[in-house]
Amino acid sequence: MTGSGRILALLGTCTALSACTLGPDFRRPDIISPASYGPEPQDVAGLTYGGPVDVTWWKRFNDQELNSLIDRLAVQNIDLQRGMQRIAEARSQTRIAAAQGLPSLNWAGSYARTHQSETGFISLVQPRNGAPNEYDFFQNTLGASWDLDLFGQIRRAVEAQHASQEAAVEARHGLALSTLATLVDSYMQLRGVQDQIAITERHVAVADHDVVLVETRFGNGAATTLDLAQARTEQANTASALPVLRNSESALINAIGVLLDEPPRSLAVELAARDGTMPKIIPSAPVGLPSALARRRPDIREAEAKLHMATAGVGVAIAAFYPDITLTGQMGTQTLSAANFFSLPSRQFATGPTLSVPLFEGGRLRGTLALRKAEQKDAALAFHQTVTTAWNEVDNALTAYAQSQKRLEQTRIAWEESRKAIAIAREQYREGAVDFLQVDNAESAALAAEATYSANRIQIATAFVALYRALGGGWEYPALSGDNAAKRG
């Protein structure tokens, strides 16, 4: 059978069946997930287990200020608001595409005052006696058309737009997850910097006391000029860390302010350091099952929607090779007198199908089909890459969370031992058994050990944030997901 014969046969089949849809049907990709996440050390304070992922995991820190910031984030964050607008845009595009498959109806009315040229085309005919060269012309037309979409080009386009809309929804979910994690991470780092400031200020006070002590001993002849210089050097070095830390504190407060669409310094009082703001170690963290990760992570769901959109695009390109039938009709009136505008003799109508058959497009249709197939393959590879990245991110986050906790005990021991060392060094200095260099070294070691211990506690908190970011938990929180608002739109 020739190519034209196959087209006619398919056209007859689709006409008999009312319509058929060409192109590949989308099938959700198979994902082979591991039975469980990798083994992690269990002799740590914050354990992980396979329970359902907590969608409000940040509440485990039991920090009311943090909870308040996140509740405001859902309302005030500009990126989340823009994400909602992109969903609205995608929904409008879907409605536009769907409208192509529905009958259209329109009305047009016109009036024209016409004067015929005596030397124009009218000179070729013999006018009726008394016929004027100047006259009024009234026209009233109701037109209708309906593309039968026999081969599913419109239906595939609508399918592609539905998938695009789903991708926009998942992109906003991913944005909600990213913004949430960024806020919690910035908050934890802020509390860590404020704790570092408090530690440094305590050591500055100790350094000040040491300077007074050495100056007194120097005045009594029990200390040397070198001792005094070393004490003042330690005092200056310790105090020099404060401007850097306070700069970091200000930058983190402003970073949180940007997420909440607040002007600079507006959150300075609210986020000021206070007792009890250091994050607690979470006693247990449910991490779900690997098989549920693909259904929970927004980036995987978005990649799947984009693959669906690309697959439907192939169907649109294939259907473009086949004929298209549009039913058209119009009815109305035409008259030279307004008095006869609605009279029966003034009526006019026309109706019938229009068949459009692509004969020669200069390779445009084949090029479009090749492009759409390449886009589908690219989307499939992107989906696979997204899934692979997700497994690796979860595994890395689990390891980081466990190992940062194992390090905490060692940093705590180092801090406690450094405190003992400085007490011994000070006592020996008072007794004249050692010079001030020993005290200076002990104080520097104590400051570094306490700062390391504090930083490690924050590292555990940020590792916990990274873990739930990798697990895709948190965007489901109703205030952040925006699903209800999206449906209302």
Secondary structure, DSSP 4 states (H G I P E B T S, - for coil): --HHHHHHHHHHHHHHTS----SPPP-PPP----SSPPP---SSSSEEESSPPPTTGGGGG--HHHHHHHHHHHHH-HHHHHHHHHHHHHHHHHHHHHHTTS-EEEEEEEEEEEE--TTSGGGGS-PPTT--SEEEEEEEEEEEEEE--TTSHHHHHHHHHHHHHHHHHHHHHHHHHHHHHHHHHHHHHHHHHHHHHHHHHHHHHHHHHHHHHHHHHHHTTSS-HHHHHHHHHHHHHHHHHHHHHHHHHHHHHHHHHHHTT--TTTTTTTT---TT-SPPPPSEEE---GGGHHHH-HHHHHHHHHHHHHHHHHHHHHHTTS-EEEEEEEEEEEESSGGGTT-GGGEEEEEEEEEE-----TTHHHHHHHHHHHHHHHHHHHHHHHHHHHHHHHHHHHHHHHHHHHHHHHHHHHHHHHHHHHHHHHHHHHTTSS-HHHHHHHHHHHHHHHHHHHHHHHHHHHHHHHHHHHHT-STTSHHHH-HHHHHH-
